[in-house]
Amino acid sequence: MDKSGWLVITLSFIVLFICIYLVMYFFGIANHDSQETFPELQSQVEQLELRVEELEGQIDKLTNLIGE
């Protein structure tokens, strides 16, 4: 493939990614201040992180019991 073919392919991908980003931005998916946009989701994430830490502690306890 010659240079113009590669240029067309490269520019097509760049335009495609820009369009995808604009669609995501329009629907609020790519919003960088998502913590302010979705406060209830942020609180759920924090609760899940705490639960994961609890489960990791329980796994460590069980691992120690099995090892003894």
C-alpha positions as CSV (number, residue, x, y, z in Angstrom):
1,M,0.0,0.0,0.0
2,D,1.3,3.4,-0.9
3,K,1.7,6.4,1.5
4,S,-1.7,7.9,0.5
5,G,-3.4,4.7,1.5
6,W,-1.9,4.7,5.0
7,L,-2.7,8.4,5.3
8,V,-6.4,7.7,4.6
9,I,-6.5,4.8,7.0
10,T,-4.8,6.8,9.8
11,L,-7.0,9.9,9.3
12,S,-10.1,7.6,9.2
13,F,-9.2,6.1,12.6
14,I,-8.5,9.6,14.1
15,V,-11.9,10.9,12.9
16,L,-13.6,7.7,14.2
17,F,-12.1,8.1,17.7
18,I,-13.0,11.8,17.7
19,C,-16.6,10.9,16.8
20,I,-16.7,8.2,19.5
21,Y,-15.4,10.7,22.1
22,L,-18.0,13.3,21.1
23,V,-20.8,10.8,21.4
24,M,-19.5,9.8,24.8
25,Y,-19.2,13.4,25.9
26,F,-22.7,14.2,24.7
27,F,-24.1,11.4,26.8
28,G,-22.0,12.3,29.8
29,I,-19.9,9.2,29.8
30,A,-16.6,11.0,29.2
31,N,-17.4,13.7,31.7
32,H,-14.3,14.3,33.8
33,D,-16.2,15.6,36.8
34,S,-18.2,12.4,37.0
35,Q,-18.0,12.4,40.8
36,E,-20.1,15.5,40.9
37,T,-22.4,14.2,38.2
38,F,-23.1,10.8,39.8
39,P,-22.7,11.3,43.6
40,E,-24.9,8.2,44.4
41,L,-22.6,6.0,42.2
42,Q,-19.5,7.4,44.0
43,S,-21.0,6.5,47.4
44,Q,-21.8,3.0,46.1
45,V,-18.2,2.6,44.9
46,E,-16.9,3.7,48.3
47,Q,-19.1,1.1,50.0
48,L,-18.0,-1.6,47.6
49,E,-14.3,-0.7,48.2
50,L,-14.9,-1.0,52.0
51,R,-16.6,-4.4,51.5
52,V,-13.7,-5.6,49.3
53,E,-11.3,-4.7,52.1
54,E,-13.4,-6.6,54.6
55,L,-13.5,-9.7,52.3
56,E,-9.8,-9.5,51.8
57,G,-9.3,-9.6,55.6
58,Q,-11.6,-12.6,55.9
59,I,-9.7,-14.4,53.1
60,D,-6.4,-13.7,54.9
61,K,-7.9,-15.2,58.2
62,L,-9.2,-18.3,56.3
63,T,-5.8,-18.7,54.6
64,N,-4.0,-18.6,58.0
65,L,-6.5,-21.1,59.4
66,I,-5.9,-23.5,56.5
67,G,-2.2,-23.1,56.7
68,E,-2.1,-24.0,60.4
